[in-house]
């Protein structure tokens, strides 16, 4: 009986924390879906940052994939306040610069 009451209390606390987190996001003007997309994009940003360092060695198909992934990241980052991703600003700018360079090269080739 005691174990069951402890489980109920823990479930209630977890539920309360989730509701509190959602309320905080809503008060900050962020949709939960956008925040989840930002978390996923933040993970992709790390991978693209590594590719951005060696983009000259990428094949045209890999460059195209890089461009599509970068656009998805830019869209996700635009939906959340800048304060959330201040620590990743350098990575973001490196990916953005590489994105621009690849776009210019591909435009010049066409």
N, CA, C and O atoms as a GROMACS GRO file, in nm:
protein
  440
    1UNK      N    1   0.081  -0.119   0.000
    1UNK     CA    2   0.000   0.000   0.000
    1UNK      C    3   0.086   0.126   0.000
    1UNK      O    4   0.057   0.223  -0.070
    2UNK      N    5   0.193   0.123   0.080
    2UNK     CA    6   0.282   0.238   0.085
    2UNK      C    7   0.352   0.258  -0.048
    2UNK      O    8   0.373   0.372  -0.092
    3UNK      N    9   0.390   0.148  -0.112
    3UNK     CA   10   0.457   0.156  -0.241
    3UNK      C   11   0.364   0.216  -0.346
    3UNK      O   12   0.408   0.296  -0.429
    4UNK      N   13   0.240   0.179  -0.343
    4UNK     CA   14   0.142   0.232  -0.437
    4UNK      C   15   0.121   0.382  -0.417
    4UNK      O   16   0.109   0.455  -0.515
    5UNK      N   17   0.116   0.426  -0.294
    5UNK     CA   18   0.099   0.570  -0.267
    5UNK      C   19   0.223   0.648  -0.310
    5UNK      O   20   0.210   0.761  -0.358
    6UNK      N   21   0.341   0.591  -0.293
    6UNK     CA   22   0.464   0.658  -0.338
    6UNK      C   23   0.465   0.671  -0.490
    6UNK      O   24   0.505   0.774  -0.544
    7UNK      N   25   0.421   0.566  -0.559
    7UNK     CA   26   0.414   0.571  -0.705
    7UNK      C   27   0.317   0.678  -0.751
    7UNK      O   28   0.347   0.752  -0.845
    8UNK      N   29   0.201   0.689  -0.686
    8UNK     CA   30   0.103   0.792  -0.721
    8UNK      C   31   0.161   0.932  -0.698
    8UNK      O   32   0.141   1.022  -0.780
    9UNK      N   33   0.230   0.950  -0.589
    9UNK     CA   34   0.290   1.081  -0.560
    9UNK      C   35   0.395   1.116  -0.665
    9UNK      O   36   0.400   1.230  -0.712
   10UNK      N   37   0.478   1.020  -0.701
   10UNK     CA   38   0.581   1.045  -0.802
   10UNK      C   39   0.518   1.076  -0.939
   10UNK      O   40   0.565   1.166  -1.009
   11UNK      N   41   0.416   1.003  -0.976
   11UNK     CA   42   0.347   1.030  -1.102
   11UNK      C   43   0.285   1.170  -1.101
   11UNK      O   44   0.290   1.241  -1.202
   12UNK      N   45   0.226   1.208  -0.989
   12UNK     CA   46   0.167   1.340  -0.977
   12UNK      C   47   0.275   1.449  -0.990
   12UNK      O   48   0.253   1.550  -1.056
   13UNK      N   49   0.390   1.428  -0.928
   13UNK     CA   50   0.500   1.525  -0.939
   13UNK      C   51   0.551   1.535  -1.082
   13UNK      O   52   0.576   1.645  -1.131
   14UNK      N   53   0.567   1.422  -1.147
   14UNK     CA   54   0.614   1.424  -1.286
   14UNK      C   55   0.514   1.496  -1.375
   14UNK      O   56   0.552   1.579  -1.458
   15UNK      N   57   0.387   1.465  -1.358
   15UNK     CA   58   0.283   1.533  -1.434
   15UNK      C   59   0.285   1.684  -1.407
   15UNK      O   60   0.273   1.764  -1.499
   16UNK      N   61   0.301   1.722  -1.283
   16UNK     CA   62   0.307   1.863  -1.246
   16UNK      C   63   0.426   1.933  -1.309
   16UNK      O   64   0.414   2.047  -1.354
   17UNK      N   65   0.541   1.867  -1.312
   17UNK     CA   66   0.660   1.927  -1.373
   17UNK      C   67   0.643   1.944  -1.524
   17UNK      O   68   0.687   2.044  -1.581
   18UNK      N   69   0.580   1.848  -1.588
   18UNK     CA   70   0.556   1.858  -1.732
   18UNK      C   71   0.462   1.974  -1.761
   18UNK      O   72   0.486   2.052  -1.853
   19UNK      N   73   0.356   1.984  -1.685
   19UNK     CA   74   0.261   2.094  -1.703
   19UNK      C   75   0.330   2.228  -1.677
   19UNK      O   76   0.308   2.325  -1.751
   20UNK      N   77   0.413   2.234  -1.575
   20UNK     CA   78   0.486   2.358  -1.544
   20UNK      C   79   0.579   2.395  -1.660
   20UNK      O   80   0.587   2.512  -1.696
   21UNK      N   81   0.649   2.297  -1.717
   21UNK     CA   82   0.739   2.324  -1.829
   21UNK      C   83   0.662   2.374  -1.951
   21UNK      O   84   0.707   2.466  -2.019
   22UNK      N   85   0.547   2.315  -1.977
   22UNK     CA   86   0.466   2.359  -2.091
   22UNK      C   87   0.415   2.500  -2.068
   22UNK      O   88   0.412   2.581  -2.160
   23UNK      N   89   0.376   2.531  -1.945
   23UNK     CA   90   0.330   2.667  -1.915
   23UNK      C   91   0.442   2.768  -1.933
   23UNK      O   92   0.419   2.878  -1.983
   24UNK      N   93   0.562   2.732  -1.892
   24UNK     CA   94   0.677   2.821  -1.909
   24UNK      C   95   0.703   2.849  -2.057
   24UNK      O   96   0.731   2.962  -2.095
   25UNK      N   97   0.694   2.745  -2.139
   25UNK     CA   98   0.714   2.762  -2.283
   25UNK      C   99   0.607   2.854  -2.342
   25UNK      O  100   0.637   2.942  -2.422
   26UNK      N  101   0.483   2.832  -2.303
   26UNK     CA  102   0.374   2.915  -2.353
   26UNK      C  103   0.388   3.061  -2.308
   26UNK      O  104   0.359   3.152  -2.385
   27UNK      N  105   0.432   3.082  -2.185
   27UNK     CA  106   0.451   3.218  -2.136
   27UNK      C  107   0.565   3.287  -2.209
   27UNK      O  108   0.565   3.409  -2.223
   28UNK      N  109   0.662   3.209  -2.256
   28UNK     CA  110   0.772   3.266  -2.332
   28UNK      C  111   0.734   3.288  -2.478
   28UNK      O  112   0.812   3.343  -2.556
   29UNK      N  113   0.614   3.245  -2.515
   29UNK     CA  114   0.567   3.265  -2.652
   29UNK      C  115   0.616   3.158  -2.748
   29UNK      O  116   0.623   3.183  -2.869
   30UNK      N  117   0.651   3.043  -2.698
   30UNK     CA  118   0.703   2.935  -2.781
   30UNK      C  119   0.601   2.823  -2.783
   30UNK      O  120   0.547   2.784  -2.679
   31UNK      N  121   0.575   2.771  -2.900
   31UNK     CA  122   0.488   2.654  -2.910
   31UNK      C  123   0.569   2.530  -2.875
   31UNK      O  124   0.689   2.524  -2.901
   32UNK      N  125   0.505   2.432  -2.815
   32UNK     CA  126   0.573   2.309  -2.773
   32UNK      C  127   0.631   2.238  -2.895
   32UNK      O  128   0.742   2.186  -2.889
   33UNK      N  129   0.558   2.237  -3.005
   33UNK     CA  130   0.605   2.173  -3.127
   33UNK      C  131   0.731   2.243  -3.179
   33UNK      O  132   0.825   2.177  -3.223
   34UNK      N  133   0.733   2.375  -3.175
   34UNK     CA  134   0.850   2.451  -3.220
   34UNK      C  135   0.970   2.424  -3.130
   34UNK      O  136   1.083   2.413  -3.178
   35UNK      N  137   0.946   2.413  -3.000
   35UNK     CA  138   1.055   2.386  -2.907
   35UNK      C  139   1.113   2.247  -2.930
   35UNK      O  140   1.234   2.228  -2.926
   36UNK      N  141   1.026   2.150  -2.955
   36UNK     CA  142   1.073   2.014  -2.984
   36UNK      C  143   1.153   2.013  -3.114
   36UNK      O  144   1.257   1.947  -3.124
   37UNK      N  145   1.105   2.086  -3.214
   37UNK     CA  146   1.179   2.098  -3.340
   37UNK      C  147   1.314   2.164  -3.320
   37UNK      O  148   1.412   2.129  -3.386
   38UNK      N  149   1.320   2.260  -3.230
   38UNK     CA  150   1.446   2.326  -3.198
   38UNK      C  151   1.544   2.228  -3.136
   38UNK      O  152   1.663   2.230  -3.168
   39UNK      N  153   1.496   2.143  -3.047
   39UNK     CA  154   1.584   2.045  -2.983
   39UNK      C  155   1.642   1.950  -3.088
   39UNK      O  156   1.761   1.919  -3.086
   40UNK      N  157   1.557   1.904  -3.179
   40UNK     CA  158   1.605   1.816  -3.286
   40UNK      C  159   1.704   1.889  -3.376
   40UNK      O  160   1.806   1.833  -3.416
   41UNK      N  161   1.674   2.014  -3.410
   41UNK     CA  162   1.762   2.092  -3.496
   41UNK      C  163   1.896   2.120  -3.429
   41UNK      O  164   1.999   2.126  -3.495
   42UNK      N  165   1.894   2.136  -3.299
   42UNK     CA  166   2.017   2.160  -3.225
   42UNK      C  167   2.110   2.039  -3.234
   42UNK      O  168   2.232   2.054  -3.242
   43UNK      N  169   2.053   1.920  -3.233
   43UNK     CA  170   2.133   1.799  -3.248
   43UNK      C  171   2.190   1.789  -3.390
   43UNK      O  172   2.304   1.748  -3.408
   44UNK      N  173   2.109   1.827  -3.489
   44UNK     CA  174   2.158   1.825  -3.628
   44UNK      C  175   2.264   1.932  -3.650
   44UNK      O  176   2.354   1.914  -3.732
   45UNK      N  177   2.253   2.042  -3.577
   45UNK     CA  178   2.350   2.151  -3.593
   45UNK      C  179   2.491   2.103  -3.563
   45UNK      O  180   2.585   2.140  -3.633
   46UNK      N  181   2.507   2.021  -3.461
   46UNK     CA  182   2.639   1.969  -3.428
   46UNK      C  183   2.696   1.887  -3.542
   46UNK      O  184   2.816   1.897  -3.572
   47UNK      N  185   2.614   1.806  -3.606
   47UNK     CA  186   2.660   1.725  -3.718
   47UNK      C  187   2.694   1.811  -3.838
   47UNK      O  188   2.796   1.790  -3.904
   48UNK      N  189   2.609   1.908  -3.867
   48UNK     CA  190   2.636   1.996  -3.982
   48UNK      C  191   2.758   2.083  -3.958
   48UNK      O  192   2.829   2.118  -4.052
   49UNK      N  193   2.783   2.117  -3.833
   49UNK     CA  194   2.900   2.198  -3.801
   49UNK      C  195   3.028   2.123  -3.840
   49UNK      O  196   3.122   2.183  -3.890
   50UNK      N  197   3.029   1.993  -3.816
   50UNK     CA  198   3.146   1.913  -3.855
   50UNK      C  199   3.160   1.908  -4.007
   50UNK      O  200   3.272   1.914  -4.060
   51UNK      N  201   3.048   1.895  -4.077
   51UNK     CA  202   3.053   1.896  -4.222
   51UNK      C  203   3.093   2.032  -4.277
   51UNK      O  204   3.159   2.041  -4.380
   52UNK      N  205   3.053   2.138  -4.209
   52UNK     CA  206   3.083   2.273  -4.255
   52UNK      C  207   3.233   2.300  -4.258
   52UNK      O  208   3.281   2.381  -4.337
   53UNK      N  209   3.306   2.232  -4.173
   53UNK     CA  210   3.451   2.251  -4.170
   53UNK      C  211   3.519   2.194  -4.292
   53UNK      O  212   3.628   2.236  -4.328
   54UNK      N  213   3.455   2.096  -4.358
   54UNK     CA  214   3.519   2.030  -4.472
   54UNK      C  215   3.426   2.028  -4.593
   54UNK      O  216   3.424   1.930  -4.667
   55UNK      N  217   3.351   2.134  -4.614
   55UNK     CA  218   3.252   2.133  -4.720
   55UNK      C  219   3.314   2.129  -4.859
   55UNK      O  220   3.247   2.086  -4.953
   56UNK      N  221   3.439   2.173  -4.877
   56UNK     CA  222   3.502   2.168  -5.008
   56UNK      C  223   3.519   2.025  -5.057
   56UNK      O  224   3.523   2.000  -5.177
   57UNK      N  225   3.527   1.931  -4.964
   57UNK     CA  226   3.548   1.790  -4.999
   57UNK      C  227   3.418   1.716  -5.023
   57UNK      O  228   3.420   1.598  -5.058
   58UNK      N  229   3.305   1.781  -5.004
   58UNK     CA  230   3.177   1.715  -5.021
   58UNK      C  231   3.142   1.703  -5.169
   58UNK      O  232   3.173   1.793  -5.248
   59UNK      N  233   3.079   1.594  -5.205
   59UNK     CA  234   3.032   1.577  -5.342
   59UNK      C  235   2.911   1.667  -5.364
   59UNK      O  236   2.853   1.716  -5.268
   60UNK      N  237   2.873   1.690  -5.490
   60UNK     CA  238   2.755   1.775  -5.515
   60UNK      C  239   2.628   1.721  -5.447
   60UNK      O  240   2.546   1.800  -5.399
   61UNK      N  241   2.612   1.590  -5.443
   61UNK     CA  242   2.495   1.534  -5.377
   61UNK      C  243   2.501   1.558  -5.226
   61UNK      O  244   2.399   1.589  -5.165
   62UNK      N  245   2.618   1.544  -5.167
   62UNK     CA  246   2.633   1.571  -5.024
   62UNK      C  247   2.610   1.718  -4.994
   62UNK      O  248   2.555   1.753  -4.890
   63UNK      N  249   2.653   1.804  -5.084
   63UNK     CA  250   2.629   1.948  -5.066
   63UNK      C  251   2.480   1.978  -5.069
   63UNK      O  252   2.431   2.060  -4.991
   64UNK      N  253   2.408   1.912  -5.159
   64UNK     CA  254   2.264   1.932  -5.167
   64UNK      C  255   2.195   1.887  -5.039
   64UNK      O  256   2.104   1.954  -4.990
   65UNK      N  257   2.237   1.774  -4.986
   65UNK     CA  258   2.182   1.726  -4.858
   65UNK      C  259   2.214   1.824  -4.747
   65UNK      O  260   2.130   1.854  -4.662
   66UNK      N  261   2.338   1.876  -4.746
   66UNK     CA  262   2.378   1.976  -4.647
   66UNK      C  263   2.287   2.098  -4.655
   66UNK      O  264   2.242   2.150  -4.552
   67UNK      N  265   2.259   2.144  -4.777
   67UNK     CA  266   2.173   2.262  -4.795
   67UNK      C  267   2.033   2.238  -4.740
   67UNK      O  268   1.977   2.324  -4.673
   68UNK      N  269   1.976   2.121  -4.768
   68UNK     CA  270   1.840   2.093  -4.719
   68UNK      C  271   1.837   2.082  -4.567
   68UNK      O  272   1.745   2.134  -4.503
   69UNK      N  273   1.936   2.016  -4.509
   69UNK     CA  274   1.941   2.004  -4.363
   69UNK      C  275   1.963   2.140  -4.297
   69UNK      O  276   1.904   2.170  -4.193
   70UNK      N  277   2.048   2.222  -4.358
   70UNK     CA  278   2.075   2.355  -4.303
   70UNK      C  279   1.949   2.440  -4.306
   70UNK      O  280   1.921   2.513  -4.210
   71UNK      N  281   1.872   2.433  -4.415
   71UNK     CA  282   1.748   2.510  -4.422
   71UNK      C  283   1.650   2.467  -4.313
   71UNK      O  284   1.580   2.551  -4.256
   72UNK      N  285   1.644   2.337  -4.286
   72UNK     CA  286   1.555   2.289  -4.179
   72UNK      C  287   1.600   2.343  -4.044
   72UNK      O  288   1.517   2.380  -3.961
   73UNK      N  289   1.730   2.348  -4.022
   73UNK     CA  290   1.783   2.402  -3.897
   73UNK      C  291   1.752   2.550  -3.885
   73UNK      O  292   1.710   2.596  -3.778
   74UNK      N  293   1.773   2.625  -3.992
   74UNK     CA  294   1.746   2.769  -3.988
   74UNK      C  295   1.600   2.796  -3.957
   74UNK      O  296   1.568   2.887  -3.880
   75UNK      N  297   1.509   2.718  -4.016
   75UNK     CA  298   1.366   2.735  -3.987
   75UNK      C  299   1.334   2.707  -3.841
   75UNK      O  300   1.259   2.781  -3.779
   76UNK      N  301   1.392   2.601  -3.786
   76UNK     CA  302   1.366   2.567  -3.646
   76UNK      C  303   1.424   2.672  -3.551
   76UNK      O  304   1.361   2.706  -3.451
   77UNK      N  305   1.541   2.722  -3.582
   77UNK     CA  306   1.603   2.822  -3.494
   77UNK      C  307   1.531   2.956  -3.502
   77UNK      O  308   1.532   3.032  -3.405
   78UNK      N  309   1.468   2.985  -3.616
   78UNK     CA  310   1.395   3.111  -3.630
   78UNK      C  311   1.268   3.114  -3.545
   78UNK      O  312   1.218   3.222  -3.514
   79UNK      N  313   1.217   2.998  -3.508
   79UNK     CA  314   1.091   2.991  -3.433
   79UNK      C  315   1.107   3.005  -3.282
   79UNK      O  316   1.007   3.014  -3.211
   80UNK      N  317   1.230   3.007  -3.234
   80UNK     CA  318   1.252   3.020  -3.090
   80UNK      C  319   1.334   3.147  -3.064
   80UNK      O  320   1.405   3.194  -3.153
   81UNK      N  321   1.325   3.202  -2.943
   81UNK     CA  322   1.402   3.322  -2.911
   81UNK      C  323   1.553   3.298  -2.919
   81UNK      O  324   1.602   3.188  -2.893
   82UNK      N  325   1.624   3.402  -2.955
   82UNK     CA  326   1.770   3.392  -2.969
   82UNK      C  327   1.839   3.354  -2.839
   82UNK      O  328   1.946   3.293  -2.840
   83UNK      N  329   1.780   3.388  -2.728
   83UNK     CA  330   1.842   3.359  -2.598
   83UNK      C  331   1.858   3.209  -2.575
   83UNK      O  332   1.946   3.168  -2.499
   84UNK      N  333   1.776   3.128  -2.638
   84UNK     CA  334   1.785   2.984  -2.619
   84UNK      C  335   1.908   2.923  -2.685
   84UNK      O  336   1.960   2.821  -2.641
   85UNK      N  337   1.955   2.988  -2.792
   85UNK     CA  338   2.067   2.928  -2.864
   85UNK      C  339   2.189   3.018  -2.872
   85UNK      O  340   2.266   3.010  -2.968
   86UNK      N  341   2.206   3.104  -2.774
   86UNK     CA  342   2.324   3.192  -2.771
   86UNK      C  343   2.454   3.113  -2.768
   86UNK      O  344   2.552   3.153  -2.830
   87UNK      N  345   2.456   3.003  -2.696
   87UNK     CA  346   2.580   2.926  -2.682
   87UNK      C  347   2.617   2.854  -2.812
   87UNK      O  348   2.733   2.818  -2.831
   88UNK      N  349   2.520   2.834  -2.900
   88UNK     CA  350   2.547   2.769  -3.028
   88UNK      C  351   2.558   2.869  -3.142
   88UNK      O  352   2.556   2.829  -3.259
   89UNK      N  353   2.571   2.995  -3.111
   89UNK     CA  354   2.574   3.099  -3.213
   89UNK      C  355   2.691   3.080  -3.308
   89UNK      O  356   2.674   3.098  -3.429
   90UNK      N  357   2.808   3.047  -3.258
   90UNK     CA  358   2.925   3.029  -3.345
   90UNK      C  359   2.904   2.914  -3.443
   90UNK      O  360   2.938   2.925  -3.561
   91UNK      N  361   2.849   2.803  -3.393
   91UNK     CA  362   2.821   2.689  -3.481
   91UNK      C  363   2.718   2.728  -3.587
   91UNK      O  364   2.733   2.696  -3.704
   92UNK      N  365   2.615   2.799  -3.544
   92UNK     CA  366   2.510   2.842  -3.635
   92UNK      C  367   2.568   2.930  -3.745
   92UNK      O  368   2.536   2.913  -3.863
   93UNK      N  369   2.653   3.024  -3.707
   93UNK     CA  370   2.712   3.115  -3.806
   93UNK      C  371   2.805   3.041  -3.902
   93UNK      O  372   2.809   3.073  -4.021
   94UNK      N  373   2.880   2.942  -3.852
   94UNK     CA  374   2.967   2.864  -3.938
   94UNK      C  375   2.885   2.785  -4.041
   94UNK      O  376   2.920   2.780  -4.159
   95UNK      N  377   2.776   2.724  -3.996
   95UNK     CA  378   2.689   2.652  -4.087
   95UNK      C  379   2.625   2.748  -4.186
   95UNK      O  380   2.612   2.715  -4.304
   96UNK      N  381   2.584   2.865  -4.141
   96UNK     CA  382   2.524   2.965  -4.229
   96UNK      C  383   2.625   3.013  -4.333
   96UNK      O  384   2.590   3.025  -4.450
   97UNK      N  385   2.748   3.040  -4.293
   97UNK     CA  386   2.851   3.082  -4.388
   97UNK      C  387   2.878   2.973  -4.492
   97UNK      O  388   2.891   3.002  -4.611
   98UNK      N  389   2.885   2.850  -4.448
   98UNK     CA  390   2.907   2.739  -4.540
   98UNK      C  391   2.788   2.725  -4.634
   98UNK      O  392   2.805   2.699  -4.753
   99UNK      N  393   2.669   2.740  -4.581
   99UNK     CA  394   2.547   2.736  -4.662
   99UNK      C  395   2.554   2.840  -4.773
   99UNK      O  396   2.526   2.811  -4.889
  100UNK      N  397   2.593   2.961  -4.736
  100UNK     CA  398   2.603   3.068  -4.836
  100UNK      C  399   2.710   3.037  -4.939
  100UNK      O  400   2.689   3.059  -5.058
  101UNK      N  401   2.825   2.986  -4.896
  101UNK     CA  402   2.933   2.952  -4.988
  101UNK      C  403   2.890   2.845  -5.088
  101UNK      O  404   2.917   2.857  -5.207
  102UNK      N  405   2.824   2.742  -5.039
  102UNK     CA  406   2.779   2.634  -5.128
  102UNK      C  407   2.675   2.687  -5.226
  102UNK      O  408   2.678   2.652  -5.344
  103UNK      N  409   2.584   2.771  -5.179
  103UNK     CA  410   2.483   2.829  -5.268
  103UNK      C  411   2.547   2.912  -5.378
  103UNK      O  412   2.505   2.905  -5.494
  104UNK      N  413   2.650   2.990  -5.344
  104UNK     CA  414   2.718   3.072  -5.444
  104UNK      C  415   2.790   2.984  -5.546
  104UNK      O  416   2.782   3.010  -5.666
  105UNK      N  417   2.859   2.881  -5.499
  105UNK     CA  418   2.930   2.791  -5.590
  105UNK      C  419   2.833   2.720  -5.682
  105UNK      O  420   2.858   2.709  -5.802
  106UNK      N  421   2.724   2.671  -5.627
  106UNK     CA  422   2.625   2.601  -5.709
  106UNK      C  423   2.558   2.697  -5.808
  106UNK      O  424   2.527   2.658  -5.921
  107UNK      N  425   2.536   2.821  -5.768
  107UNK     CA  426   2.477   2.919  -5.856
  107UNK      C  427   2.574   2.952  -5.969
  107UNK      O  428   2.533   2.966  -6.084
  108UNK      N  429   2.703   2.964  -5.938
  108UNK     CA  430   2.804   2.996  -6.038
  108UNK      C  431   2.819   2.881  -6.139
  108UNK      O  432   2.846   2.905  -6.257
  109UNK      N  433   2.801   2.758  -6.093
  109UNK     CA  434   2.814   2.643  -6.182
  109UNK      C  435   2.697   2.635  -6.280
  109UNK      O  436   2.712   2.585  -6.391
  110UNK      N  437   2.582   2.684  -6.237
  110UNK     CA  438   2.466   2.681  -6.326
  110UNK      C  439   2.470   2.800  -6.417
  110UNK      O  440   2.381   2.817  -6.500
   0.00000   0.00000   0.00000
